[in-house]
Amino acid sequence: MKRIKTRKKSLIVLCVLYFTFYTLLVLLLYTGFHYMVNLRISEAFFTLDDLLTYEDALVQENYAQIPIKNVQTSAFIIFDEKGKTVYASNQTIGEKVFYQDMNLIGDYYAGRLFDVFEEKAPDGTCQYMVYLSDYWNDDIVPEVKDYCVLDDEYYILEGTLFPERAQLTEREFDLLCGISKNNGTLEKYTYENADGDERTLAFLSFNLSEAKYGEVIQSANSLWMIGIPTIVLALVVFAFLFSRRIKRCIAPLNQTILSYEKGGENQIDPHLVPSEFYDMVCNFKDLVSQLESTQKEKESLYEEKQRLIVDISHDLKTPLTVIQGYAEALLQQRVPEEKKERYMQTMVLKARLATDLVNDLFLFAQMEHPDFPMHQETVDFVEFVKGFFAEKYGEITEEGFSLAVDLPETVVKARVDRRLMRRVLENLLNNTLKHNPQGVTVFVSMHVEGEKIHLIVADNGVGIPDELAGNLFQPFVTGNRARTTGKGTGLGLSITHRIVVMHQGTIELVNPPHKPYRTEFRILLKKAE
């Protein structure tokens, strides 16, 4: 019988309207409480980084836009090129910091900082080593530009850091250390205003005691004692109202399903069914047979997605937790001076690990898209592989590994995307270097059988357990699931597998590997015409 098209209400439109409305209300509540918490914290803490977010106001010299007057722990003063005070956020800093002090204050954003170290002289007296160091480079160890040695009364014993001075005052020594009389940190920043005139900004921030810091945080977080229950209550009420409305809309559909279960006819009124479900009701009987065959596949996909989400969260949480903990310790000045550099090095390494994970995840997601661009060209695959490992030879030997290469002397042409195929070789090489001890040999060989190019990348290291071989190319199989170290993002071999497939090739873990290999990867590619 021909179906009569009638004007029916849309469940999707209704859901979008309700969801949008409720989301905006919850977001408004959250934003309000979040703003109040941040406002309390910002009133207690104001750093130089916070100040430089108002750089436009500094350049235009519109200081009224900078909300620092109510902050009790920070202040700043600005001098012109002649040393005249242009602006001071409060009277205290104007009385404590002078233009003549600028050459004794580290310039953080220019990378020139003073480092002061206390040493014991051979006669038992105390000496201070003062270095002017350049941190504006990628080296972990800063470059020392000049230095001087002071005795315990701040007389200059040697060095050319202050050539016209014989002795420093106690106040000047405090400034070199970056610490004022009130136990605060003093930093310098130089810029130009809108007219091109040079300005020198000195920023003074007072250190809070641990008790005072705890009071500030506790006061700010106390707002969430009200905010979280309010948001949860709003969510419960919204969920109840939304679910009741949805149930009313799909009640006729539920009646239809029950009717099919009992073998009855569909007696549903089309005017009562949301427009999106009308065809579903009509075709429900045909869908039942299809659902049974696809149910297992859906469950498998769902479990894979859930595992992927859990693995991403875990792999990101670990480095971010370390970075957060170390950063808070440094911010609260709970780290001894001799450990600060190690803390910061660890933070950089963890940040790079998180960045690598995000980059690999982004590439992995891009390659899943059917329109991912490839730039294939015909190359001499032997020379391509030979050039890659020649470039990596120094890195391999520096890591304590050896390289054994067995490549044909003839030309073997293949159609490859140089950038992606290089990523394949890098991932396989990094897999060996990261998960094996020193002394292991990396084997690379190639031969042609018919129209297939066989590329072998292997090693004689620790090997891969048999129980992991089947899942090796799945995302996030790393560390506790493969090899031993837990290094890397866990996406390297998944990306490798996807790239090879995009080249209409195959990659497999040979199990068991041929002797003397303990781990053997074999890549098969088509020869080019």
C-alpha positions in Angstrom: 0.0 0.0 0.0 1.3 3.4 -0.9 2.4 5.5 2.1 0.9 8.8 2.6 3.4 11.5 3.4 2.2 13.5 6.4 3.7 16.4 8.3 5.3 14.9 11.4 7.3 16.4 14.2 11.1 16.0 14.2 12.8 14.3 17.1 16.2 15.5 16.0 15.1 19.1 16.0 13.6 18.6 19.5 16.7 17.0 20.8 19.0 19.7 19.4 16.8 22.4 21.0 16.7 20.7 24.4 20.3 19.7 24.4 21.4 23.2 23.3 19.3 24.9 25.9 20.4 22.6 28.7 24.1 22.7 27.6 24.1 26.5 27.6 22.6 26.6 31.1 25.1 24.2 32.5 27.9 26.0 30.7 26.7 29.3 32.1 26.8 27.9 35.6 30.2 26.4 35.2 31.6 29.5 33.6 30.3 31.7 36.3 31.9 29.6 39.1 35.1 29.2 37.2 35.3 32.9 36.7 34.8 33.6 40.4 37.5 31.0 41.3 40.0 32.5 38.8 39.2 36.0 40.0 40.0 35.1 43.6 43.3 33.4 42.5 44.3 36.3 40.2 43.7 38.8 43.0 46.3 36.9 45.0 48.8 36.0 42.3 50.0 38.1 39.4 53.1 37.1 37.5 55.2 38.7 34.8 53.6 36.4 32.3 50.2 37.6 33.4 51.3 41.2 33.0 52.6 40.6 29.4 49.2 39.4 28.4 48.4 43.2 28.6 51.3 44.0 26.3 49.0 46.2 24.0 48.2 48.3 27.1 51.9 48.6 27.9 52.8 49.6 24.4 50.0 52.2 24.2 50.8 53.2 27.8 47.2 52.7 28.9 48.1 51.4 32.3 44.5 51.7 33.7 43.6 48.5 31.7 46.1 46.4 33.8 44.3 44.9 36.8 47.2 44.9 39.3 46.4 47.7 41.7 44.3 45.4 43.9 47.0 42.6 43.9 49.0 42.7 47.1 51.8 40.3 46.0 53.0 42.0 42.8 53.9 45.4 41.5 55.8 46.9 38.5 57.6 50.1 37.6 58.4 51.5 34.1 61.4 53.7 33.3 62.1 55.6 30.0 65.5 55.5 28.3 66.7 58.4 30.5 65.9 56.6 33.7 62.8 58.7 34.5 59.9 56.9 36.1 57.0 56.6 33.6 54.6 54.6 35.8 54.6 52.8 39.1 51.7 50.5 40.1 52.1 51.5 43.7 54.3 53.6 46.0 56.2 50.7 47.5 58.0 49.7 44.3 58.8 53.3 43.5 60.7 53.5 46.8 62.5 50.2 46.4 63.5 49.9 42.8 65.6 52.5 40.9 66.8 52.8 37.3 70.4 52.5 38.5 69.5 48.9 39.6 68.6 47.7 36.1 72.1 46.4 35.3 71.9 44.1 38.4 68.6 42.5 37.5 68.3 39.5 35.2 66.5 40.0 31.9 64.4 36.9 31.7 62.9 37.4 28.3 66.3 38.3 26.7 67.7 35.1 28.2 70.5 36.9 30.2 70.3 36.0 33.9 72.6 36.2 36.9 73.4 32.9 38.6 74.9 33.2 42.2 76.5 30.2 43.9 78.0 30.0 47.4 81.3 28.2 47.9 83.7 27.6 50.8 87.1 29.1 50.3 90.2 27.0 51.3 90.6 29.2 54.4 87.1 28.4 55.6 85.5 31.7 54.6 82.5 32.0 52.3 82.8 33.1 48.7 80.2 33.8 46.0 80.5 33.0 42.3 78.4 35.3 40.2 77.9 34.4 36.5 76.1 36.3 33.7 74.7 33.4 31.7 72.9 33.2 28.3 69.9 30.9 28.5 68.5 32.0 25.0 69.6 28.8 23.2 68.6 25.1 22.9 71.4 23.8 25.1 70.6 22.5 28.5 73.8 24.1 30.0 73.7 27.9 29.6 76.6 29.9 28.1 78.6 32.0 30.6 79.2 35.5 29.3 81.1 36.9 32.3 81.7 36.3 35.9 83.2 37.6 39.2 84.1 36.2 42.6 82.9 38.0 45.9 84.0 37.4 49.4 81.6 37.3 52.4 81.6 41.1 52.6 80.9 41.4 48.8 84.4 42.6 47.8 85.2 41.7 44.2 88.2 39.3 44.3 88.4 38.5 40.6 86.4 38.6 37.3 85.4 41.4 34.9 81.6 41.3 35.5 81.7 44.7 37.3 85.0 46.3 36.1 84.5 49.7 37.7 83.4 48.3 41.2 85.5 47.1 44.0 82.7 46.1 46.3 78.9 45.5 46.1 76.5 46.6 48.7 74.2 44.1 50.4 71.3 45.5 48.5 73.0 45.1 45.2 74.0 41.6 46.1 70.3 40.8 46.9 69.3 42.2 43.5 71.9 40.0 41.8 70.2 37.0 43.5 66.9 38.3 42.2 65.6 38.7 45.7 64.4 42.0 47.3 64.4 43.0 50.9 60.9 41.7 51.3 61.7 38.3 50.0 60.4 38.8 46.5 61.5 38.0 43.0 62.6 40.9 40.7 62.7 40.6 36.9 63.3 43.0 34.1 61.6 43.3 30.6 62.6 45.8 27.9 60.2 46.9 25.1 59.2 49.9 22.9 56.0 51.9 23.2 53.8 52.9 20.3 56.0 55.9 19.5 59.2 53.7 19.3 60.6 54.9 22.6 62.4 52.4 24.8 60.9 51.4 28.0 62.3 49.2 30.8 59.9 47.4 33.1 60.9 46.0 36.5 58.4 43.5 38.0 58.5 42.7 41.7 56.5 39.7 43.0 56.5 38.9 46.7 56.7 35.3 47.8 53.8 34.0 49.9 54.4 31.7 52.8 53.2 28.2 52.5 50.4 28.9 54.9 49.3 32.0 53.1 49.4 30.2 49.8 47.2 27.4 51.2 44.7 29.9 52.5 44.4 31.5 49.0 43.9 28.2 47.3 41.5 27.0 49.9 39.5 30.2 49.7 39.2 30.0 45.9 38.4 26.3 45.9 35.7 26.8 48.5 33.5 28.2 45.8 33.5 24.8 44.1 31.9 23.4 47.3 28.8 25.4 46.2 29.4 25.3 42.5 29.8 21.5 42.0 26.6 20.5 43.9 24.7 23.2 42.0 26.0 22.0 38.6 25.3 18.4 39.5 21.8 19.2 40.7 21.1 21.2 37.4 22.3 18.2 35.4 20.0 15.8 37.3 17.0 18.1 36.8 17.9 18.6 33.1 18.4 14.9 32.5 15.1 14.1 34.1 13.1 16.7 32.1 14.9 15.7 28.9 14.4 12.0 29.4 10.8 12.4 30.1 10.3 14.5 27.0 12.2 11.9 24.8 10.1 9.0 26.3 6.9 10.8 25.4 8.1 11.2 21.8 9.3 7.6 21.3 6.5 5.9 23.3 4.6 5.0 20.0 7.8 3.5 18.6 8.2 1.3 21.7 4.6 0.1 21.2 5.4 -0.8 17.6 8.5 -2.9 18.7 6.4 -4.7 21.2 3.8 -5.4 18.5 6.5 -7.0 16.3 7.7 -9.1 19.2 4.2 -10.6 19.5 3.8 -11.0 15.8 1.0 -8.4 15.5 0.4 -5.8 12.9 1.7 -2.3 13.0 -1.2 -0.2 14.2 0.8 3.0 15.0 -0.6 6.3 14.0 1.9 8.0 11.6 1.1 11.4 13.1 2.4 10.2 16.5 5.7 9.0 15.2 8.7 11.4 14.9 9.6 11.9 11.3 13.0 10.3 11.8 11.5 7.0 13.1 8.6 6.5 10.6 10.7 4.6 8.0 12.4 2.7 10.8 9.1 1.4 12.0 8.2 0.4 8.5 11.5 -1.4 7.9 12.0 -2.8 11.4 11.2 -6.4 10.5 13.9 -6.4 7.8 16.5 -4.9 10.1 16.1 -7.6 12.8 17.8 -10.2 10.6 20.6 -7.9 9.7 21.2 -6.8 13.3 22.1 -10.4 14.4 24.8 -10.7 11.8 26.3 -7.3 12.6 26.0 -7.4 16.4 29.4 -9.0 17.0 31.2 -6.6 14.6 29.7 -3.6 16.4 30.7 -5.0 19.8 34.2 -5.5 18.6 34.4 -1.9 17.2 33.0 -0.5 20.4 35.5 -2.3 22.5 38.4 -1.2 20.3 37.2 2.4 20.5 36.9 2.2 24.3 40.4 0.7 24.6 41.8 3.4 22.3 40.2 6.2 24.4 41.5 4.6 27.7 45.0 4.2 26.2 45.1 7.8 24.9 44.0 9.0 28.3 46.6 6.9 30.2 49.5 7.8 27.9 48.7 11.5 28.1 48.0 11.5 31.8 51.3 10.1 32.8 53.6 12.9 31.4 51.1 15.6 32.1 50.8 14.5 35.8 54.6 14.7 36.1 54.8 18.1 34.4 52.0 19.4 36.7 53.6 18.1 39.8 57.0 19.5 39.0 55.6 22.8 37.9 53.7 23.2 41.1 56.7 22.3 43.2 58.8 24.9 41.3 56.1 27.5 41.5 55.8 27.0 45.3 59.6 27.1 45.6 59.7 23.7 47.3 62.6 22.4 45.1 66.2 22.7 46.3 68.3 24.9 44.0 70.5 22.0 43.0 67.5 20.0 41.8 65.7 22.7 39.8 67.6 22.0 36.6 66.9 18.2 36.8 63.2 19.0 37.4 63.0 21.3 34.4 64.8 18.8 32.2 62.3 16.1 33.2 59.4 18.5 32.5 60.8 19.1 29.0 61.2 15.4 28.3 57.7 14.7 29.4 56.3 17.6 27.4 58.1 16.2 24.3 56.6 12.8 25.0 53.1 14.2 25.2 53.7 16.3 22.0 54.9 13.1 20.2 51.8 11.3 21.2 49.5 14.1 20.0 51.4 14.4 16.7 51.3 10.6 16.1 47.7 10.5 17.1 46.9 13.3 14.6 48.8 11.5 11.8 47.1 8.2 12.7 43.7 9.9 12.5 44.6 11.7 9.2 45.7 8.5 7.5 42.4 6.8 8.4 40.7 9.4 6.1 40.3 8.1 2.5 41.4 11.6 1.1 44.7 11.6 2.9 47.2 13.0 0.3 50.0 10.9 -1.0 52.8 12.1 -3.2 54.2 9.0 -4.8 57.1 9.0 -7.3 59.2 6.3 -8.9 62.5 6.0 -7.0 65.4 3.6 -6.8 64.3 1.8 -3.7 67.7 0.4 -3.0 69.3 3.9 -3.0 66.4 5.2 -0.9 66.9 2.6 1.8 70.7 2.9 1.6 70.6 6.7 1.9 68.3 6.5 5.0 70.5 4.1 6.9 73.6 6.0 5.9 72.1 9.1 7.4 71.1 7.2 10.6 74.5 5.4 10.9 75.9 7.9 13.3 72.8 7.8 15.6 72.9 4.0 15.6 76.5 3.7 16.6 76.2 6.5 19.2 73.4 4.5 20.9 75.7 1.5 21.1 74.2 -0.5 18.3 75.7 -2.1 15.1 74.3 -2.0 11.5 74.5 -4.8 9.0 73.3 -4.1 5.5 72.7 -6.5 2.6 71.2 -4.6 -0.4 71.3 -5.4 -4.1 73.8 -3.7 -6.4 71.1 -3.4 -9.1 68.4 -0.7 -9.5 65.1 -1.7 -7.9 62.3 0.8 -8.7 59.2 1.3 -6.6 56.4 3.9 -6.3 56.7 5.5 -2.9 55.9 8.6 -1.0 59.3 9.6 0.2 58.1 11.3 3.4 55.8 8.5 4.5 58.2 5.6 3.5 60.9 7.4 5.5 58.5 7.4 8.5 58.2 3.6 8.1 61.9 3.1 8.3 62.3 5.5 11.2 59.5 3.8 13.2 61.1 0.3 12.7 64.6 1.6 13.5 63.3 3.5 16.6 61.4 0.4 17.7 64.7 -1.5 17.8 66.8 1.3 19.5 64.2 2.0 22.2 63.5 -1.6 23.2 66.9 -3.3 23.1 70.1 -3.0 25.2 73.3 -1.8 23.7 75.4 -4.2 21.6 72.4 -5.3 19.4 72.8 -5.4 15.7 70.3 -4.0 13.3 70.0 -6.0 10.1 68.7 -4.6 6.8 68.3 -6.6 3.7 66.4 -6.6 0.4 65.7 -9.0 -2.5 63.3 -9.2 -5.3 61.0 -12.2 -6.0 59.0 -11.8 -9.2 57.1 -8.5 -9.0 57.5 -8.2 -5.2 60.2 -6.3 -3.3 61.1 -8.0 0.0 62.6 -5.6 2.6 63.7 -7.1 5.9 64.4 -4.9 9.0 65.5 -7.1 11.9 67.6 -7.3 15.1 69.1 -9.8 17.4 67.8 -8.2 20.6 65.3 -9.3 23.2 62.6 -10.3 20.7 58.8 -10.0 21.0 56.7 -12.6 23.0 54.5 -14.8 20.9 51.3 -13.7 22.8 51.9 -10.1 21.6 52.8 -10.8 18.0 49.1 -10.8 16.8 48.4 -7.4 18.3 51.7 -5.7 17.5 50.2 -3.4 14.8 47.3 -2.3 17.0 47.4 1.2 18.5 49.1 1.6 21.9 50.7 -1.8 22.1 53.8 -0.6 23.9 55.7 -0.8 27.2 53.8 -3.2 29.4 52.3 -4.9 26.3 55.3 -5.2 24.0 59.0 -5.1 24.7 60.1 -3.9 28.1 60.7 -0.2 28.4 57.4 1.5 27.9 58.9 4.3 25.8 57.3 5.9 22.8 53.7 6.7 21.9 52.5 3.2 21.1 51.3 4.4 17.6 54.5 3.9 15.7 53.9 0.4 14.4 50.2 1.2 13.7 51.3 4.2 11.6 53.9 2.0 9.9 51.3 -0.6 9.1 48.9 2.0 7.7 51.6 3.6 5.5 52.6 0.3 4.0 48.9 -0.6 3.3 48.5 2.8 1.6 51.4 1.8 -0.7 49.4 -1.3 -1.6 51.9 -3.4 0.3 52.0 -5.6 3.4 54.1 -5.7 6.6 54.3 -8.6 9.0 56.2 -9.7 12.0 57.9 -12.9 10.9 57.2 -15.5 13.7 59.4 -17.4 14.3 62.2 -15.1 12.9 65.0 -16.5 10.8 68.3 -17.0 12.6 70.2 -15.0 13.9 67.3 -12.6 14.2 65.2 -12.3 17.3 62.8 -9.8 15.8 62.1 -9.7 12.0 59.8 -7.3 10.1 59.1 -8.1 6.4 57.7 -5.5 4.1 56.4 -6.5 0.6 56.0 -3.8 -2.1 55.2 -3.9 -5.8 58.0 -3.2 -8.2 57.4 -0.2 -10.4 57.2 -0.5 -14.2 
